[in-house]
Amino acid sequence: MANLKDIQRQIKSVSNTQKTTRAMKLVSTAKLRRADELAKRSRLYATKMNQVIAEIAGRIKCNKVGGIDNRYFVEIENPKMVDIVFVTADKGLCGGFNIQTIKAVKKLLKEYKDENVKVRLRGIGKKGIEFFKYNEVELFDSVINLSSKPDKVRSDEFIATSIEDYKDGKIDGLHIIYNGFKNMMTQELHVMKLLPVDTKQFECGEAQNSVLEIEAQDEEHMLDSLVNKYVGFSMYYSLIDSVAAEHSARMQAMDTATNNASDMVRSLNVKFNKARQAAITTELIEIISGVESMK
């Protein structure tokens, strides 16, 4: 009977775990809906901002409107130091969500190391920060409780250091790496090079047909302001997109865990019934044997 009690204890334990994972799935589903709505509203603004920055960059490149030497738009041939900003979750239990971002960061770190380029690694999110600290990878700076609760003011304060250092020539590039939301079932890894602004994909024919008018005396101020807004919002949007993807990944992970728990409970019930039948059969044999011995 001790074996039966052990199996019953296991069934109870797995059932309790199943209730927890089911509740966590429902919580993540609700949070995902809110995060997805925010991401959708922000995505349109981010798209328009990218179009404007690309158009400005194209005009500078094709028409050479005075700002061609602006550091934000000039590709640096031999960079000496770059910033890599990564975004991971503050919590686990979300499948391979965090490890995909970490692998992408490690890959980019190796590429720059092979090119003898120094990297300032800047981390957002407890899981990624803990991973690199455990593996003794130096972090230039880090912040927690931002990826789980995206805040525009804190996001701008965090990325402002990279923007200013790029403008002052202390760094020669800025990358953001994060796992973004694609749909309810899929996350999409993003490795974005924000600085210098890429002008290669903009055609000069588009620049000639542009409705934008740039006054020479306003170029430097306008470009600095525009790039600050572009990089700042890109940083904020990556946080919004990442938190939506995090809830999506956790929802899937908890759904899988709930299904696995259900399968395990079913298997343990079969095992319990077999053990109980074996115990009953043993008792019957003992009773019959006792009766026969008394004859």
N, C-alpha and C positions, 0 to 999 in steps of 0.2 A: 504493500500500500504506500510505502514511502516514495516509490517511483511515481505513483499516480499523483501524489501531492506535489512532487517536483514539476511534473508536467503541468498541473493546474496552476502552479506558481508562474511558470513560463508563459502560459496562455494569458494570465492576468497582466503580466508585465508587458507583453507584446501588445495586448489590447489597449493598455494605457498609453503606450508609445504611439499607437495608431491614432488615438483620439487627439494627441498633441500635434502630430504631423498634419492631420486633417484640419485642425484649427489654424495652424500656421499657414497652410495653403489658402484658406479662406481669407485670412488677414492679408497675405501677399496679393491675392486677387483684388481685394478692395483697394489696397495701396497702389497697385498697378494701374487701375482705372484712373485714379487721380493724377498719377505721375504721367500717364500717357496723354491725358488732356492737356497738361501743362507743356509737355514736349511738343504736341501738335501746334499749340499756339506760338511757341517759341521757334519752331522749325521754319515757319514762313518768314519771320523776321531775319533769322540766320541766313536763309537762302537769298533774300534781297540784299542783305549786307554783303554777302560774298559776291553777288553780281556787281554791286556798286564798286567794291574794292578792286575787282578784276577789271572793270571798265576804266577806272581811274588809272590803274597800273598800265593798262593797254595804251591809253592816251599818252602817258609819260614815255612808254617804250617806243611807240610809233611816231608820235608827233614831236617828241623831245621838248615838251612844254616846260622848260626851265628846271623841273624837279627830277630830271633823269638821274642825278647823282644822289638823290635821297637814299640814305642808308637802308631804309625799310624795304626798298624795291631792288636793291643791287645784289645780285648773286655773288657770294664770297667764294672765291676759288679754293683757298686753302684755310678752312676754319681752324682756329686754335682751341676754342672752347665753345660748347653748346649747352643749352639747358634742355633737359628732358623732364616733362611733367607727366606723372602717371596718376590715374584715378582708379582706385579699387574701393571695395565696400568696407564698412566698419565692422560688419558681422559676416559670419560664415553661413553654412547650411544652404548654399546656393549653387551646388554642383561645381562645374569647372569655370564659373564666372570669373573669379579672381585670378586663377592660374593662367588663363589665356592672356590676360593683360600682363602678368608678370613675365611670361615667356616672351612676349613681344618686346618688353623693356630689356630683358637680358640679351635678346638678339641684337637690338639697336646698340646697346652698350658694347657688345663684342665688335660690331662693325666699326664703331668709332675708335675703339681701342686698337684695332688692327690698322687704322689710319693714323694712329698717334694723336688723336684729338681728345682733349680733356672734356669730361662731362660733369656738369652739376646736376645731380639727380634730385628732383623735388617731388615729394610724395603727398598724395591726398588719399586718405583711407587707411584705417588701422591694419587691415590684413596685409596690404602690400608693404606698408612701413615695417611691420613686424618681420615679414619675410626677409627683406633686405638687411635689416639690422641683425637678424639671426645669422645670416650668411656673411656678415661683416662687410657689407657694401656701404660705403659712406653716403649719407644723405646730406645734401646742402641745407635743406630745411623740409619740414613736414607739418601736416595739419590733420587732425581728426575731427569727426562730427561735422564735416562739411559735405562729404559725398552722400551721407545719409539725409542731410537737411540742407540742400543747396540754398545759398544766400548770396545775392548779387553783390552786396557790399563787401562781404568777406572774400568772395571770389575775386573781385577787382583788386582788393588789397594784396591778395596772394600773388596774382599774376603781374602786378605793377612792377615788382622787383625785376622780373625778366625783361619787361618792356623797356624800363629805364636803362638797365645794364646793356641791352642790345643797342639802344640809341647812343650810349656813351662809349660803345666799342669794347665793353668788357666781355661780351659773348658774341658769337657769330651765327647763332641759330637758335630756334625755339621749336620744340616738338611737344605735342600733347598725345598721350596714348591712353585710350579708354575703351571699354566694351559697351557698345551702344545698343539701343532697342531697335529691332527690325520688325518683328511681329510678336504675337503672343507666345510663339514657340521657338523663336530664333533670336539670338544676339549677334551683333556684328562688330568685329574688332576694328577700331579706327586708329591709324597712326598718321597724325596730321603734322605737317610742317607749316607752322604759322608765320615764322620769320626766317629769312626774308620772304616777302610776298611773292608768290609765283606769277610771272607774267608770260610764261611760255605758251599757255593755252589760249591766249587772247589774240584774235586775228586783227591785223591792222585795218582791214576793211570794216570791221565792226567799230573800231575807234573812229574812223572817218564819218560814220553814220550816227555817231553818238549825239544825244541831245544835251549832254553835260557841257557846261561852259566853265572853263577854269581860268581865272585871272592870275597872271604871273605873280603879282604881289601877294596873293592869298595862298599860294601853293604850299609853302612850308607849314604854315599854321593849319591849313585845311588837312594836309596829309597826316601830320602828327595827330590831330584830333581824330581823324577817320581811322587810322591804324590802331589807336588806343581803343576806340569803340569796337573795332573789328576783333582784335585779340581778346579784349575783355569779355565781349559777348560770346566768343568762341569758347572761352574757358567756362563761362557760366552755362552755356548750352551743353557742353560735354558733361557737366555735373547732372543736369536735368536728364539728359539722354541715358547716362550711366545708371541713375537711380531707378529709372523705368526698366532698364534691362536687368538690374539686380532683382527687382521684385518678380520679373518674368522668370528669371532663372530659379529663384527660390520657390516660386509656385510650382514649376516643373519638378524640382528636386523633392519637394514635399509630397507632390502627387505620386511620384515614383516610390517614395518611402512608404506612403500610405498603402499603395497597392502591394508592395513587398510584405508589409506587416500583415495585410489581409491573407496573402498566400501562406505566410508562416503560421498564422492562427489556424487556418484550414488544415495545414500539415500536422500541427500539434494536436488538433482535435482528433484526427485520424489515429495518431500515435496513442492518444489517451484512450480512445475506444478499444483499440487492439490490446492495450495493456490491461484495461478493465476486464475485457473478455477473457484474457489469459488468467487473470486473478480469480475470476468467477469459476473458470474451468478447474483451476487448481484446488479451490475450496470444495467443489463438487467431488472431485476425485478423492480428496482427503475424507470427506463425509462418507462416501460410498465404501472406501477402504476400511474406515472405522466400523461401519455396520457389518461388513463382511467378516471382519476379524472377531466380532462378537457372536457370530453364529456358531 
